[in-house]
């Protein structure tokens, strides 16, 4: 209809130029229709977007947990659990950076991926001996040190953020040790309380217990030590943990970082060394110093 009217006007006024098109009212109607269609499309896709973000958040927490404590359910050929990750290599949890002592920065846990951090430069992965004093453990060597990155961030990203662009919440215990990582899912239209995804990291430090079989416990002098990496106190030699159970026939070490560790038992001048994988579900260790013992490492 608009084209016909334009043609008639052209014949009546040949020297004038007339343009056909949408009026302002018609343009506004078109824009309103497009806005309604876009709103319906976004609302129909929102559940799918929320589901993808939820899955990404859960996957992020699992990746951080695996980087910190090593992948779960992996075993050697003999059935021994494979213990790896940041805690196994370093002997402690990654640091939680803070701002003014109360607000966490999104650069927290950067020791998991940044190869420019102080730990990576001063504590590279290699064999390290035990100390020589006050007791000589220098012949005992353990592989330890930073061999990351343990976590791969998206290309172009330097900070750990969740699918909503926020840093995951880090919860520490009374000793300042990282114990929990969590992400709070934003509320949707039909939710009253937010959903929280959590990754429990408390299994990174466990108890190591055991027994010492002795012929005459009442006259035995027993010293039990556990050697583990501890970059907070020494970057050159292993740290030595003392037995917390003062009974000669048993020993206890609490808050031992998981990983490849060494237990040393000295009884009346004789020494036994046991290298073991400390796992979250480890079994008690037994030292046999009875006369029927087959061989003792001097």
N, C-alpha and C positions, 0 to 999 in steps of 0.2 A: 504494500500500500504506500509506503514511504517513497519507493522508487517511482511509482506512477505519478504521485503528486509532484515529485521533483521534475519529472519529464514535462508535465503540463506547464509548470512554472518556467521552465527553460524555453518553451515555445512562446509563451506570452512575453517573457522578458529575455530576449536572446543575448543582450549585452551584459546581463548579470549572471554571476556564478552562484549556484546553490549547492550546499553540501547536505547529504543525508547522514544520519547517525542517531545515537541514543540521546534522549533528553536526560536532564539531571535526575528527574524522578525515576526514570527507567534504570539509570545507572545505580541509584541507591537501592532499588529493588534487587538488582543482580547481586550487589555486594552483600545484602542481607541474606540472600539465598546461599551464597558461597560461604558465609560465616556459619550458617546453620549446618550446612553439609560438613564443614571442617570440624565443628564442635562434635557432631555425631560420630565422625570418623575417629577423632581423638579419644572420645569416651569409650568407643568400642575396642580401641587398641590398648587402653590404659591397663586393663588386667594383665594382658600379655607382657607389657613393659614392666609392670610391678613384679611379675613372676620371674622375668629374666634378671631383674636387679636382685631379687631375693636369692636366686641361685648363684649369682656372681658374688654376693656377700658371703654366702656359706662357703663357696669355693675359696674366697680370699682368706677366711679364717683357717681353713684346712691347710692352705699353702703356708701360712705363717706358722701354724703348729708343726707342720712337717719340717720347715726350715729350722725351727728351734729345737725340736726333740727328735727329728729324723722321721722318715716314713714308717708308718705302722704296718704290722703284719708282714715283715720281711725277714726271712730266715736263711741261715747258711745251710749247706748240704747235710750237716749233722743235726739240724733242728735248732741250733743256737740262734737266738734273735740277733739280728743285725742292728746295732745301736750306732746311730750317726746323728748329724746335725750340729748346730751351734753349741749346745750345752756339752755334748760329748767331746767336741774338739777343744773348747775353751775352758770348760770347768765352771761356768757361770751362765746366767741368763743375759741376753742382750740388754743394754742400758735403755732406760726410759728417760728421754730428754724432757726437761720441764722448763717452763718460763715463769720467772718470779716465784718459783716454788709451789705454784698451785695450778697453773693452766698448762696442760700438755701440748706440746708442739707437734705438728704433723711430721716432723723429722724424727720422731721417736722410733727406736728399733732400727736405726739406719745401719748399725753394725751388721745386720743381716745381709745387706746388699752392697753397701758402699765399700769399694776397695781403697778408698782414700782416707778411711778413718784411722785413728791412732793405733787401734788394735791390729789392724791388717798390716800396718807398716812396721810395728815393733814386735809383733808376736806371730810371725809367719809359721806355717805348719812344718814341724820337723821333730826329730827325736830329742827329748830333753832328759837330763839325768836328775836323780834325787840329790839333795844337799849332802855336803860332807860333814857338817857339824849341826848340832852337838852329837848326833849319831850319824855314822857314815852310811848313806844310802846311794852313793855316787855310782855304784855298779848297776843300779836299776834305772832303766830308761823307758820312757813312754812316748808314743807319737802324739803330739798335740799342737795346737796353734790354729790360727785363722786360715781356712782354705775355701773361702767363699768365692763368689757370692752364693749364699744359701737361698736367696729369694730373688726372682727375676721380676722387676717392675716393668710395666708397659713402656714401650719406646717413647722417649721424650719426657718421661716422668721421673722426678727425683724424690718424691714423697709418697708415703703410703696413705692412700685414701680409699674409702669405700665407694660403692656405685653412686652414692649421693654426693660425692665430693668432700666427705668429712673424714677426719682421722679416726681409726678404730679406737675405742676406749680401752685403756690399759689399767688394770687393777693390780696393785701390789700388796704384799702381806705386811705384817708388822716389822719385818726386817728389811723392807724395801725391795724385796725380790718379786719379780714379775710372776703373777699367779694366774691371771685370767685376761683374756682378750675378748671384747664383745662389740657388737654392732647393734644399735637400736634402729629398728625399721620405722620410718615415718608413718604416722597414722593415715589410714585411708578414710573414705567418707563414712563407712559403716563400722569403724572400729572405735572402741572406747579406751583401751589400754594398748600401748605400743608393744610390738613383739621384739624380743631381744635374742639375738644369736650369740652363742658363747663358745669359746675354745679354751678348755682347761689345760693349763701348762704346769700345774703343780706336780705332775709326775716326773718332772725333770730332776728332782732331788729326792732321794729315798733313803731308807735305812739299810745298812749292811750289818748283818749279825752272824755269829758263828760260835763254834766251840773249839777248845784246845784240849786234846786228849793227853793226859799226863799220868806218869807212874805214881808220883808223889806230889800232889798239888800243894800240900802244906809247906814243902821245902823248895818249890820251884820259883824262880824269878822270871816273870813273863812280861814281855813288851810286845804289843801289837800296834802296828802303824799302817795307815792307808795312804798311798801316794796318789796324788791327783794334780792336774794342772790348775794353777791359780794365778792368773795374770795380774790380779789386784795387788798381790804381795811380791811377786817375783816374775820377771820375764825371762829368766835364764835357767831356773831350776824348778823342779816340782815342789808342790806344797805337801806337807806331812800333817795328816790328821791323827790326833791321839785317841786311843780307846777310851770311850766314856763309861764302859762297864769295868769296874776295878776288880772284879772277880777273876782269878787266874785261869779258871776253866771256861770262860766265855768272854765275848767282846761285843761291843756295839758302837757303830758309827752312825750318826744321824745327819740328814741333809747332805748326803753324798751325791755329787752330780753324776748322772748316768754316763756311761761310756767305758772305754778300756782303762782299767785301773789296776794297781798292784797292792796286794796285801802282804805284809812282812811280819813274821812271828819270830821273835828271838826268845829262846828259853835256855837258861843256864849256858850261854855261850854258843848255842846251836841256832841256826837260822833256816827257816823255810820261807820260800817266796811263792805266792800264787798270783798269777795274772788272770784277771777275770773281766767279763763283760758285766758291768753293773746295769741291770735292767729295772724297769718299774716293778717287775714281779720276780725279782731274783730269789734264789734259794739260799739258805744258810751255808756258810763255808766252814769246813772242818780241817783243822790242823792236827796231825797225829804225831805226838812226840813220845808215845809209849815205846817200850823196848822192842815190841814186835814190828815197829815201823820198818819198812823195807830200806828206804834210802832217804837221807836228809841232805839237803843242799847246805853246804858249809858257807 
